[in-house]
Amino acid sequence: MLRTVGARLSFTTVARTKVAMAVAAARNPGYSSFDERLTVTAGGEPVPWRELTDGHGGRFHVLEFAEPSDVEVEYSATVDGRAIPDTVDEMELIRYVRPSRYAESDRLLPTSYGQFGRLGGSELVLAVRKWVHEQLSYVGGSSRGTDGAVETLLHRRGVCRDYAHLAIALLRAKDVPARLTAVYAPGLRPMDFHAVAEAFVDGAWHVIDPTGLASRAGMLRITAGRDSSDTAFLSTVGGSLVLRRLSVSAESDEELPDDEPGKLSIIG
């Protein structure tokens, strides 16, 4: 499978702003080819960047601006083949079963046990996916950047990250390691960066998409972490910025099958 993905961003910074971007596809082993290009300019002049390696093949690109700047970012990648599944790290399994900022599994423990009873393993993962999909309505712009799984459940609506946070919290409440994964998703409508959940069952990380908006067969990982606080595509470390424009593209050279929500899948 050949996937072609990209992102274009425009933003304005104040002076002394340090920016961390997570827009590059993860460089996991297994692909037969991986070609990419990243350009950053401010006022038409090239801006140097540094690449930092994160877990799960993810990469962050760091930019620093001493003066207020109007910044343009263009990223594109062509990736052929499938990645080798993530290796298992015991410390990560512990980390991903703990409550986190946007996945308050401790507060949703009674809800998870009350709703899913004695279910476990893959049966629990698929039941959580189905329940979250049925309980929430996808409404663009309906949630705030500060909303976590509890707020999402109370409001019964949200966007992809809200769906993923709720699924992750319900799974962790029953001691299933779960993490949020940012992906490029060919076929997604409306096209954007997409967030899904991954759960560790049956000895491997399996992806579920409670929104049901894209085929998991075509998804290409960007990064993964405890929740969206680890996977934001754009954040500042000192200073501030205003996002002016964002466009995302993701295509596959193969016709993607309809997603089968009743089956587990692995991101490749």
C-alpha positions in Angstrom: 0.0 0.0 0.0 1.3 3.4 -1.0 0.1 6.3 1.1 0.7 10.0 0.3 0.1 12.4 3.2 0.8 16.0 3.9 0.0 19.1 6.0 0.2 22.8 5.6 0.2 25.2 8.5 0.3 29.0 8.9 0.7 30.5 12.3 1.9 33.8 13.9 4.2 33.8 17.0 5.1 36.4 19.6 8.8 37.0 20.4 10.8 34.3 22.2 8.5 31.5 21.2 9.6 27.8 21.0 7.3 25.5 19.0 7.0 21.7 18.9 5.3 20.2 15.9 4.1 16.6 15.5 3.1 16.4 11.8 5.6 13.9 10.5 4.6 10.3 9.9 6.2 7.9 12.4 9.4 6.3 11.1 8.6 2.7 12.3 10.6 -0.1 10.7 9.1 -2.3 8.0 8.3 0.2 5.3 9.7 -0.6 1.9 10.2 3.1 1.2 9.7 6.3 3.1 10.3 9.7 1.4 9.4 13.0 3.1 10.0 16.7 2.9 9.6 19.4 5.6 10.0 23.1 4.9 9.5 26.0 7.3 9.7 29.6 6.4 9.2 32.9 8.2 8.8 36.0 6.1 9.9 34.0 3.1 13.2 33.0 4.7 14.0 29.4 5.7 13.7 28.5 9.4 16.1 25.9 10.9 14.5 23.0 12.8 15.6 20.2 15.1 14.1 16.8 15.2 13.5 15.0 18.5 12.6 11.4 18.7 9.5 10.3 20.7 8.1 6.9 21.5 6.4 4.6 19.0 8.4 6.0 16.1 7.0 9.5 16.6 9.1 12.6 15.9 8.7 16.2 17.0 10.2 19.1 15.1 11.3 22.0 17.2 11.4 25.7 16.0 12.6 28.8 17.9 11.6 32.4 17.1 13.4 35.3 18.7 11.1 37.8 17.1 7.4 37.9 16.3 7.0 35.8 13.1 4.5 34.8 10.4 5.4 31.1 9.8 4.5 28.8 7.0 5.0 25.0 7.3 4.7 22.4 4.5 5.1 18.7 5.2 4.7 15.8 2.7 5.5 12.1 2.8 5.1 9.1 0.5 5.2 5.8 2.4 5.1 2.4 0.8 4.4 -0.9 2.6 3.4 -1.7 6.2 5.1 -1.0 9.4 6.2 -3.7 11.8 3.9 -3.7 14.9 5.2 -1.9 18.0 7.3 -3.9 20.4 6.0 -4.4 23.9 7.5 -2.4 26.7 6.5 -3.4 30.2 6.9 0.2 31.6 4.6 1.5 28.9 2.0 -1.1 29.8 2.1 0.3 33.3 2.0 3.9 32.2 -0.9 3.4 29.8 -3.1 1.8 32.5 -2.9 4.9 34.7 -5.3 7.9 34.7 -4.0 10.9 32.7 -5.0 14.5 32.1 -7.7 13.8 29.5 -8.5 10.2 30.3 -9.7 10.2 33.9 -10.1 6.5 34.3 -10.2 6.7 38.1 -13.3 8.9 37.9 -14.9 6.6 35.3 -14.2 3.4 37.1 -17.8 2.9 38.4 -19.1 3.7 34.9 -16.9 1.2 33.2 -17.6 -1.6 35.6 -21.3 -0.9 35.7 -21.5 -0.8 31.9 -19.1 -3.6 30.9 -19.4 -6.0 33.9 -17.1 -8.9 33.7 -16.0 -8.4 30.1 -12.3 -8.5 29.4 -9.7 -8.8 26.6 -10.7 -8.2 23.0 -14.4 -8.6 23.9 -14.1 -5.6 26.3 -12.2 -3.5 23.7 -14.9 -4.1 21.0 -17.7 -3.5 23.5 -16.2 -0.2 24.6 -15.7 0.9 20.9 -19.4 0.1 20.2 -20.7 1.8 23.3 -18.8 5.0 22.8 -19.8 5.2 19.2 -23.5 4.8 20.2 -23.4 7.2 23.1 -21.7 10.2 21.4 -22.6 12.5 18.6 -19.8 13.8 16.4 -20.2 17.6 16.4 -17.3 19.7 15.1 -16.3 22.5 17.4 -18.5 21.2 20.2 -15.7 20.5 22.7 -13.1 22.7 24.3 -9.3 22.0 24.4 -9.6 21.5 28.2 -12.4 18.8 28.0 -11.5 15.3 29.1 -13.3 12.0 29.0 -15.6 12.9 31.9 -16.8 16.2 30.2 -17.3 14.3 26.9 -19.5 11.7 28.6 -21.6 14.4 30.3 -22.1 16.3 27.1 -22.5 13.2 24.9 -20.8 14.9 21.9 -17.4 15.7 20.7 -14.8 15.2 18.0 -12.3 12.4 17.3 -10.0 13.1 20.3 -13.0 13.2 22.6 -14.2 9.8 21.4 -10.7 8.4 21.8 -10.3 9.8 25.3 -13.5 8.3 26.5 -12.7 4.9 25.1 -9.2 5.0 26.6 -10.5 6.0 30.1 -13.1 3.2 30.1 -10.5 0.6 29.1 -7.9 1.8 31.6 -10.6 1.6 34.3 -10.7 -2.1 33.7 -6.9 -2.4 33.7 -6.5 -2.6 29.9 -3.5 -0.5 28.8 -4.7 2.1 26.3 -3.2 5.1 24.5 -4.2 7.8 22.1 -2.7 7.7 18.6 -2.6 10.6 16.1 -2.8 9.4 12.5 -3.2 10.4 8.9 -6.4 8.7 7.8 -7.0 8.3 4.0 -10.7 8.5 3.3 -11.5 10.6 6.4 -14.3 13.2 5.9 -13.8 16.0 6.8 -10.1 15.6 6.2 -8.0 16.5 9.2 -5.5 15.0 11.7 -7.3 12.1 13.2 -7.2 10.6 16.7 -7.9 7.0 17.6 -7.4 4.7 20.5 -5.1 1.7 20.8 -5.5 -1.0 23.4 -3.1 -3.7 24.4 -4.8 -7.1 24.3 -3.9 -10.6 23.1 -0.2 -9.6 23.2 -0.4 -6.7 20.8 -1.6 -3.1 20.3 -4.9 -3.0 18.5 -6.5 0.2 17.2 -10.2 1.1 17.5 -11.9 4.2 16.1 -15.1 4.9 18.0 -16.0 7.6 15.4 -16.2 5.1 12.6 -15.2 7.9 10.2 -12.2 6.2 8.4 -10.9 2.8 7.5 -8.3 1.6 9.9 -6.6 -0.3 7.0 -5.2 3.0 5.6 -4.2 4.8 8.8 -0.6 6.0 9.1 0.8 6.7 12.6 2.1 10.2 13.5 2.7 9.8 17.2 1.1 8.1 20.3 0.9 8.9 24.0 -1.2 8.9 27.2 -3.7 11.3 25.6 -3.8 14.4 23.4 -1.4 16.3 25.8 1.3 14.0 24.4 0.2 14.0 20.7 -0.8 17.6 19.9 0.3 18.5 16.4 1.3 22.0 17.5 2.3 23.3 20.9 4.5 26.0 22.5 7.2 25.7 25.1 7.4 29.3 26.1 5.8 32.2 24.2 2.6 31.8 22.2 1.2 31.5 18.8 -2.1 31.9 16.8 -2.9 29.2 14.2 -4.0 30.9 11.0 -4.6 28.0 8.6 -4.4 24.2 8.6 -4.9 21.8 5.8 -4.3 18.1 5.9 -4.2 15.5 3.0 -4.1 11.7 3.1 -4.5 9.3 0.1 -4.0 5.7 -0.6 -3.2 4.0 -3.9 -5.6 1.2 -3.0 -9.3 1.2 -2.5 -9.7 1.0 1.2 -12.2 -1.6 2.6 -15.1 -0.6 4.7 -14.1 -0.6 8.3 -15.3 -3.7 10.3 -15.8 -2.3 13.8 -16.5 -5.8 15.2 -12.9 -6.8 14.5 -9.5 -5.8 15.9 -6.9 -4.2 13.7 -3.3 -3.1 13.9 -2.0 0.2 12.6 0.6 -0.3 9.8 
